[in-house]
Amino acid sequence: MDIKQIFENNRKWIIKQLQTDEHYFKKLSKGQSPEFLYIGCSDSRVSAEELMGLEPGEVFVHRNIANMVPNTDLNSMSVINYAVVQLKVNHIVVCGHYGCGGVLAAMQQSDLGILNPWLRNIRDVYRIHQKTLDAIINEEEKYKKLVELNVQEQCINVIKTAEVQKAFKERGLRVYGWIFDIHSGKLIDLNINFTEILKDITKIYKISN
């Protein structure tokens, strides 16, 4: 694609938005107060607002390879802090997707250079759930299961943070684990039991009084 086409697309988009609402950009410039923090994969096929059916200003988005939330990643931790403490979001979604290249790469025993430390986090998920995963014979099903378990573990990482624990007590913030089925377009709720997870990890990871 010619880069000039992007600017032409932008011009057409502005016209379309103003035809729908002549005050669209005036409203947009007033600030944001999203209800959701969406933590998803950087995959170019997965667009947060579109798959959720939300408009700009309704969801705060953080994306990286394989929708990870490692506690050592200042980027992820800063996003959670800002979204929870400053924007006062009430819902945090960790959304993985079938066909995730990051998860697939982590399943392969190969040296991927600079990606190795990042993918190690996914391999840790495999190690934690090795018995479950090794019992799955079909490789495609094992792959899908690791995608789901990775979302589950990243939800746990979100719940471990002080900001989330405090916001749960103060205003009932919730954490959800979803899968985007790239083959059908459907969102799948993994029904992560937020309160049960919080209860289970409290003895070790309780930070907020």
C-alpha positions, 0 to 999 in steps of 0.5 A, a space after each residue: 500500500 502506498 503510504 499516501 493512501 493512509 492519509 487519504 483514508 484519514 481524510 475520508 474518515 474525518 468526513 464520515 465522522 463529521 457527517 454522523 456527528 458534527 461535534 465528534 472531534 470536539 467531544 473526543 478532545 474533551 478527554 477519556 473515561 473508559 470503562 474497560 482496560 483491554 490487554 491483548 495481542 499485537 497481532 494485526 488481525 485482532 482489533 480491540 475496539 472492533 471485536 468489542 463493538 466499542 467506540 474510541 474513548 470507551 476502551 483503554 488498550 494495551 497490546 504486546 506479543 501474546 497478551 502478556 502481563 509479566 510483573 517485570 515489564 514496566 510497560 504493562 505495569 504502568 498501563 495497569 496503574 494508569 488505567 486503574 488509578 487515574 482513569 478508574 476503569 472498572 473492567 480489565 480484560 485479558 484477551 488472547 486469540 487462537 492462532 497466536 504466533 507468540 504462543 506457537 513460537 513458545 511451544 517450539 524448541 528453537 532459539 529466537 534471539 531477543 524474543 527468548 526472554 519474552 517467550 520464556 514467560 509463556 513457557 513458564 505457563 506450559 511448565 505450570 500446566 505441563 501435566 494437563 498439556 502433555 495429556 493432550 495428544 492432538 497438537 492443535 488442541 494442545 496449542 489452543 489449550 495453551 492459548 487459554 491457559 496463558 490468558 488465565 495466568 495473565 489474569 492472575 498476574 493482573 490480580 496480583 497487582 496492588 492497584 487491582 486489589 485496592 480497586 476491587 475493595 473500593 469499587 468492585 473492579 473485575 478481571 476477565 479472561 477472553 479468547 477471540 476465535 479468529 476462525 469465527 470472529 466470536 469472543 469466548 469468555 473463559 469464565 475466570 473466577 476473579 474472586 476465587 483467584 483473589 482468595 487463593 493468592 491472598 496469602 502470598 500476593 496480598 499487597 493492598 490493605 
